[in-house]
């Protein structure tokens, strides 16, 4: 589903990604972790061209992301993205937030878009909040709405950029529960997160990035139990002690 081959990215002279290669199969859940500033968020933003890259190749379902001829709006409509800070329109109701892209990008009728929105709000446990505005919801609820909005486009894959990092601790589990359900349903997912319990429970593989390099790319249980790389060991020893 997602093939990343020899990708390097620069900010001026600084190389933020260094010859990164990995792949995500259809239905696979891959967690991307690493220290702050390691390049993990940049990597997944390159997957749907929110960040350009200078070297290498990324293919999503056979589509070459870096090809100038690629229809990037169409690609982004098929690869859902959930950010740290929800990115909901504050002046629109929850229902309308989920309907908007369906109407404009997919050309769905108002009735069809509303029906889809309500189905997804029910799926994430928020159907009673449809006519409220984002400011009237908790952070965890807003992030669940953001997930529903991405799912409304019928994506072939979902990208999550630290979806729980802006949440209070008691709200994290409600978002991770929705993501876990998506994984059980077979959604292809790349998830940047420090939630190692979620990674161990849900991910098929874990990628560890440090200083722009993919240091580890291993099946989940191996990643946690067979710590051969000192950079990975140092990271896990700090994060798991909490």
NORMO-V536345 format. One record per pair of residues at least 6 apart in sequence whose ideal C-beta (glycine too) atoms are under 8 Angstrom apart, sorted by the first residue. I is the first residue (numbers start at 1). J is the second residue. D is the distance in Angstrom with one decimal. If there is no record, write none. Layout:
{{I & J & D} {I & J & D}}
This chain:
{{1 & 24 & 5.5} {1 & 25 & 6.2} {1 & 26 & 4.6} {1 & 28 & 7.5} {1 & 60 & 7.0} {1 & 61 & 5.9} {1 & 156 & 6.9} {1 & 157 & 5.6} {1 & 188 & 4.8} {2 & 23 & 6.4} {2 & 24 & 4.1} {2 & 47 & 6.1} {2 & 58 & 7.4} {2 & 59 & 7.4} {2 & 60 & 5.5} {2 & 157 & 6.4} {2 & 188 & 7.3} {2 & 190 & 6.9} {3 & 23 & 4.8} {3 & 57 & 7.4} {3 & 58 & 7.0} {3 & 59 & 4.4} {3 & 60 & 8.0} {4 & 20 & 6.0} {4 & 21 & 5.9} {4 & 22 & 5.1} {4 & 23 & 6.8} {4 & 43 & 7.4} {4 & 46 & 7.8} {4 & 47 & 7.3} {4 & 56 & 7.3} {4 & 57 & 7.8} {4 & 58 & 5.3} {5 & 21 & 5.2} {5 & 56 & 5.6} {5 & 57 & 4.6} {5 & 58 & 7.5} {5 & 59 & 7.9} {6 & 19 & 5.4} {6 & 20 & 7.5} {6 & 21 & 5.7} {6 & 55 & 6.5} {6 & 56 & 3.8} {6 & 57 & 6.9} {7 & 17 & 5.8} {7 & 19 & 7.3} {7 & 20 & 4.7} {7 & 21 & 7.2} {7 & 43 & 7.5} {7 & 46 & 6.3} {7 & 53 & 5.2} {7 & 55 & 6.7} {7 & 56 & 3.6} {7 & 57 & 7.2} {7 & 58 & 6.2} {8 & 15 & 6.2} {8 & 17 & 5.5} {8 & 18 & 5.9} {8 & 19 & 5.6} {8 & 20 & 7.4} {8 & 53 & 6.7} {8 & 54 & 6.0} {8 & 55 & 3.9} {8 & 56 & 6.0} {9 & 15 & 7.3} {9 & 16 & 5.2} {9 & 17 & 4.2} {9 & 39 & 7.8} {9 & 42 & 6.2} {9 & 46 & 6.5} {9 & 51 & 6.6} {9 & 52 & 7.5} {9 & 53 & 4.3} {9 & 54 & 6.0} {9 & 55 & 7.9} {10 & 16 & 6.8} {10 & 54 & 5.4} {15 & 212 & 6.0} {16 & 39 & 5.0} {16 & 42 & 5.5} {16 & 212 & 5.4} {17 & 39 & 5.0} {17 & 42 & 6.0} {17 & 43 & 6.1} {17 & 46 & 7.3} {17 & 53 & 6.8} {17 & 212 & 5.0} {18 & 211 & 7.6} {18 & 212 & 4.3} {18 & 213 & 4.9} {19 & 55 & 7.6} {19 & 56 & 7.3} {19 & 213 & 7.6} {20 & 39 & 7.9} {20 & 43 & 6.2} {20 & 56 & 7.4} {20 & 209 & 7.6} {20 & 212 & 7.6} {20 & 213 & 7.3} {20 & 214 & 5.1} {21 & 56 & 7.7} {21 & 214 & 7.0} {22 & 30 & 7.5} {22 & 207 & 5.9} {22 & 214 & 6.2} {22 & 217 & 5.4} {24 & 30 & 5.1} {24 & 157 & 7.4} {24 & 188 & 6.2} {24 & 190 & 6.0} {25 & 188 & 7.6} {26 & 188 & 5.6} {27 & 186 & 4.6} {27 & 187 & 7.6} {27 & 188 & 5.8} {28 & 188 & 6.1} {28 & 189 & 7.7} {28 & 204 & 4.8} {28 & 205 & 7.0} {29 & 183 & 4.7} {29 & 187 & 7.9} {29 & 188 & 7.7} {29 & 189 & 4.6} {29 & 191 & 6.9} {29 & 202 & 5.6} {29 & 203 & 5.0} {29 & 204 & 5.4} {30 & 189 & 7.1} {30 & 190 & 5.3} {30 & 191 & 7.2} {30 & 203 & 6.3} {30 & 204 & 6.6} {30 & 205 & 5.0} {30 & 206 & 7.4} {30 & 207 & 6.2} {31 & 191 & 5.1} {31 & 192 & 7.8} {31 & 193 & 6.0} {31 & 198 & 7.5} {31 & 199 & 4.1} {31 & 202 & 7.8} {31 & 203 & 4.2} {31 & 205 & 7.5} {31 & 206 & 5.0} {31 & 207 & 7.1} {31 & 220 & 7.7} {32 & 40 & 4.7} {32 & 43 & 6.5} {32 & 44 & 6.5} {32 & 190 & 6.3} {32 & 191 & 6.8} {32 & 192 & 4.8} {32 & 193 & 7.8} {32 & 206 & 7.9} {32 & 207 & 4.8} {32 & 209 & 6.4} {33 & 40 & 6.7} {33 & 192 & 7.4} {33 & 193 & 6.7} {33 & 194 & 6.4} {33 & 196 & 7.4} {33 & 199 & 6.8} {33 & 206 & 6.5} {33 & 207 & 7.3} {33 & 208 & 5.8} {33 & 209 & 7.5} {33 & 235 & 7.5} {34 & 40 & 4.9} {34 & 208 & 5.6} {34 & 209 & 3.9} {34 & 210 & 5.4} {34 & 215 & 7.9} {34 & 235 & 6.9} {35 & 210 & 6.2} {35 & 235 & 6.4} {38 & 209 & 4.7} {38 & 210 & 5.2} {38 & 211 & 6.3} {38 & 212 & 6.9} {39 & 209 & 5.4} {39 & 211 & 7.6} {39 & 212 & 4.4} {40 & 192 & 4.9} {40 & 207 & 8.0} {40 & 209 & 4.8} {41 & 161 & 5.1} {41 & 162 & 6.8} {41 & 192 & 5.4} {42 & 51 & 5.5} {43 & 192 & 8.0} {43 & 209 & 6.7} {44 & 159 & 4.8} {44 & 160 & 7.9} {44 & 161 & 6.1} {44 & 190 & 5.2} {44 & 192 & 5.7} {45 & 51 & 4.1} {45 & 159 & 7.9} {45 & 161 & 7.1} {46 & 52 & 7.6} {46 & 53 & 4.9} {46 & 58 & 6.1} {46 & 65 & 7.4} {47 & 58 & 5.9} {47 & 60 & 6.5} {47 & 65 & 6.9} {47 & 79 & 6.8} {47 & 159 & 6.0} {47 & 190 & 6.8} {48 & 60 & 7.3} {48 & 65 & 7.2} {48 & 72 & 7.7} {48 & 75 & 6.1} {48 & 76 & 5.0} {48 & 79 & 4.5} {48 & 81 & 6.3} {48 & 159 & 6.6} {49 & 65 & 5.3} {49 & 66 & 7.6} {49 & 70 & 7.8} {49 & 72 & 5.1} {49 & 75 & 7.0} {49 & 76 & 7.4} {50 & 76 & 7.9} {50 & 81 & 7.3} {52 & 66 & 7.8} {53 & 66 & 6.7} {56 & 66 & 8.0} {57 & 64 & 6.7} {57 & 65 & 8.0} {57 & 66 & 6.5} {58 & 64 & 7.6} {58 & 65 & 4.2} {58 & 66 & 6.4} {59 & 65 & 6.9} {60 & 75 & 6.5} {60 & 78 & 7.9} {60 & 79 & 6.1} {60 & 156 & 7.8} {60 & 157 & 6.9} {61 & 78 & 7.6} {61 & 156 & 5.8} {61 & 157 & 7.8} {63 & 70 & 6.0} {63 & 75 & 5.9} {64 & 70 & 6.1} {65 & 72 & 7.9} {65 & 75 & 6.9} {73 & 105 & 7.3} {77 & 101 & 7.4} {77 & 105 & 5.0} {77 & 106 & 7.1} {77 & 153 & 5.2} {77 & 155 & 7.9} {78 & 153 & 7.0} {78 & 154 & 7.8} {78 & 155 & 5.6} {78 & 156 & 5.2} {78 & 157 & 7.8} {79 & 155 & 5.8} {79 & 156 & 6.9} {79 & 157 & 5.3} {79 & 158 & 7.6} {79 & 159 & 6.3} {80 & 150 & 3.2} {80 & 151 & 6.5} {80 & 153 & 6.3} {80 & 155 & 3.8} {80 & 157 & 7.2} {80 & 158 & 4.3} {80 & 159 & 6.8} {81 & 150 & 6.4} {81 & 158 & 7.7} {81 & 159 & 4.9} {81 & 160 & 8.0} {81 & 161 & 7.2} {82 & 143 & 7.3} {82 & 146 & 5.3} {82 & 147 & 5.6} {82 & 150 & 5.6} {82 & 158 & 6.9} {82 & 159 & 7.2} {82 & 160 & 4.8} {82 & 161 & 6.9} {82 & 163 & 5.1} {83 & 146 & 7.2} {83 & 161 & 5.3} {83 & 163 & 7.6} {84 & 161 & 6.0} {84 & 162 & 4.9} {84 & 163 & 6.8} {84 & 165 & 5.2} {84 & 166 & 5.0} {85 & 166 & 5.5} {86 & 134 & 7.1} {86 & 139 & 7.5} {86 & 142 & 4.4} {86 & 143 & 5.7} {86 & 145 & 7.4} {86 & 146 & 4.8} {86 & 166 & 7.7} {87 & 146 & 6.7} {88 & 94 & 7.9} {88 & 97 & 5.2} {88 & 134 & 4.3} {88 & 142 & 5.9} {88 & 145 & 6.2} {88 & 146 & 6.3} {88 & 149 & 7.5} {89 & 96 & 7.8} {89 & 97 & 5.6} {89 & 100 & 7.3} {89 & 134 & 7.6} {90 & 133 & 6.7} {90 & 134 & 5.4} {90 & 135 & 6.2} {91 & 133 & 7.6} {92 & 100 & 6.9} {92 & 133 & 7.4} {93 & 130 & 6.9} {93 & 131 & 5.3} {93 & 132 & 6.6} {93 & 133 & 6.0} {94 & 121 & 7.0} {94 & 126 & 7.0} {94 & 129 & 5.4} {94 & 130 & 5.4} {94 & 131 & 7.2} {94 & 132 & 5.7} {94 & 133 & 7.3} {94 & 134 & 7.0} {94 & 137 & 7.2} {94 & 145 & 5.4} {95 & 114 & 6.6} {95 & 117 & 5.2} {95 & 118 & 7.2} {95 & 121 & 7.4} {95 & 130 & 4.2} {95 & 131 & 6.4} {97 & 134 & 7.2} {97 & 145 & 6.4} {97 & 149 & 5.9} {98 & 113 & 7.8} {98 & 116 & 7.6} {98 & 117 & 3.9} {98 & 120 & 6.4} {98 & 121 & 7.1} {98 & 145 & 7.0} {98 & 148 & 5.6} {98 & 149 & 4.8} {98 & 152 & 5.2} {99 & 110 & 7.3} {99 & 113 & 4.1} {99 & 114 & 5.9} {99 & 116 & 7.9} {99 & 117 & 5.1} {99 & 152 & 7.7} {101 & 149 & 7.1} {101 & 152 & 6.9} {101 & 153 & 6.2} {102 & 108 & 4.5} {102 & 112 & 7.5} {102 & 113 & 4.0} {102 & 116 & 6.2} {102 & 117 & 7.4} {102 & 152 & 5.3} {102 & 153 & 7.1} {103 & 110 & 6.8} {103 & 113 & 5.2} {105 & 153 & 7.0} {106 & 153 & 6.7} {108 & 116 & 7.1} {113 & 152 & 7.7} {116 & 152 & 5.4} {117 & 130 & 7.3} {117 & 148 & 7.4} {117 & 152 & 6.3} {118 & 127 & 6.1} {118 & 130 & 6.5} {120 & 148 & 3.9} {120 & 149 & 8.0} {120 & 151 & 5.4} {120 & 152 & 5.8} {121 & 127 & 4.5} {121 & 129 & 7.1} {121 & 130 & 5.7} {121 & 145 & 7.5} {121 & 148 & 5.8} {123 & 148 & 6.9} {123 & 151 & 7.7} {123 & 178 & 8.0} {123 & 181 & 7.9} {124 & 144 & 4.2} {124 & 145 & 7.3} {124 & 147 & 6.2} {124 & 148 & 5.0} {124 & 178 & 5.2} {125 & 144 & 7.0} {125 & 174 & 7.7} {125 & 178 & 7.9} {126 & 137 & 7.9} {126 & 141 & 6.1} {126 & 144 & 5.8} {126 & 145 & 6.4} {126 & 148 & 7.3} {129 & 136 & 7.7} {129 & 137 & 6.1} {129 & 141 & 6.5} {129 & 145 & 7.7} {134 & 142 & 5.4} {134 & 145 & 7.3} {137 & 145 & 7.0} {138 & 171 & 6.0} {139 & 166 & 6.3} {139 & 167 & 4.8} {139 & 168 & 6.5} {139 & 171 & 5.4} {140 & 167 & 5.6} {140 & 168 & 7.7} {140 & 170 & 8.0} {140 & 171 & 3.0} {140 & 172 & 7.3} {140 & 174 & 4.7} {140 & 175 & 5.6} {141 & 171 & 8.0} {141 & 174 & 7.8} {143 & 163 & 5.9} {143 & 164 & 7.4} {143 & 166 & 7.9} {143 & 167 & 6.6} {143 & 171 & 7.8} {143 & 175 & 4.9} {144 & 174 & 6.7} {144 & 175 & 6.2} {144 & 178 & 5.6} {146 & 163 & 7.9} {147 & 163 & 7.7} {147 & 175 & 7.5} {147 & 178 & 5.7} {147 & 179 & 7.4} {147 & 182 & 7.7} {150 & 158 & 6.3} {151 & 158 & 7.8} {151 & 182 & 7.8} {156 & 188 & 6.7} {157 & 187 & 7.5} {157 & 188 & 4.1} {157 & 189 & 7.0} {157 & 190 & 7.3} {158 & 182 & 6.8} {158 & 187 & 5.7} {158 & 188 & 7.1} {158 & 189 & 5.0} {158 & 190 & 7.7} {159 & 189 & 7.7} {159 & 190 & 5.2} {159 & 191 & 7.9} {160 & 179 & 6.9} {160 & 189 & 6.8} {160 & 190 & 7.2} {160 & 191 & 4.3} {160 & 192 & 6.5} {160 & 193 & 7.0} {161 & 192 & 5.1} {162 & 192 & 5.2} {162 & 193 & 6.0} {162 & 194 & 7.4} {163 & 175 & 5.9} {163 & 179 & 7.2} {163 & 191 & 7.5} {163 & 193 & 7.1} {164 & 171 & 7.9} {164 & 172 & 4.5} {164 & 175 & 5.4} {164 & 176 & 6.6} {164 & 193 & 6.7} {164 & 195 & 6.0} {165 & 193 & 7.9} {165 & 194 & 7.3} {167 & 175 & 6.7} {172 & 195 & 7.0} {176 & 195 & 6.3} {176 & 198 & 5.0} {179 & 189 & 7.4} {179 & 191 & 7.1} {179 & 198 & 7.2} {179 & 202 & 7.2} {180 & 198 & 7.2} {180 & 201 & 7.1} {180 & 202 & 5.3} {182 & 189 & 6.7} {183 & 189 & 6.2} {183 & 202 & 4.9} {191 & 198 & 7.8} {191 & 199 & 7.8} {191 & 203 & 7.4} {193 & 199 & 6.7} {194 & 239 & 6.2} {196 & 224 & 7.8} {196 & 236 & 7.6} {196 & 239 & 6.0} {196 & 240 & 6.1} {199 & 206 & 5.7} {199 & 220 & 6.6} {200 & 220 & 6.0} {200 & 221 & 7.8} {200 & 224 & 5.8} {203 & 220 & 4.8} {204 & 219 & 7.0} {204 & 220 & 6.5} {205 & 217 & 6.6} {205 & 218 & 6.5} {205 & 219 & 5.7} {205 & 220 & 6.2} {205 & 223 & 7.7} {206 & 216 & 7.0} {206 & 217 & 7.9} {206 & 218 & 6.4} {206 & 220 & 5.4} {206 & 223 & 4.1} {206 & 224 & 7.7} {207 & 214 & 5.9} {207 & 216 & 6.8} {207 & 217 & 4.9} {208 & 214 & 7.4} {208 & 215 & 5.0} {208 & 216 & 4.0} {208 & 217 & 7.8} {208 & 223 & 7.3} {208 & 229 & 7.8} {208 & 231 & 7.6} {208 & 232 & 5.2} {208 & 235 & 6.7} {209 & 215 & 6.7} {210 & 231 & 5.1} {210 & 235 & 7.3} {215 & 229 & 5.9} {215 & 231 & 5.4} {215 & 232 & 6.2} {216 & 223 & 6.2} {216 & 229 & 5.9} {216 & 232 & 5.2} {218 & 226 & 7.9} {223 & 232 & 7.5} {224 & 236 & 7.3} {227 & 233 & 4.5} {227 & 236 & 6.5}}
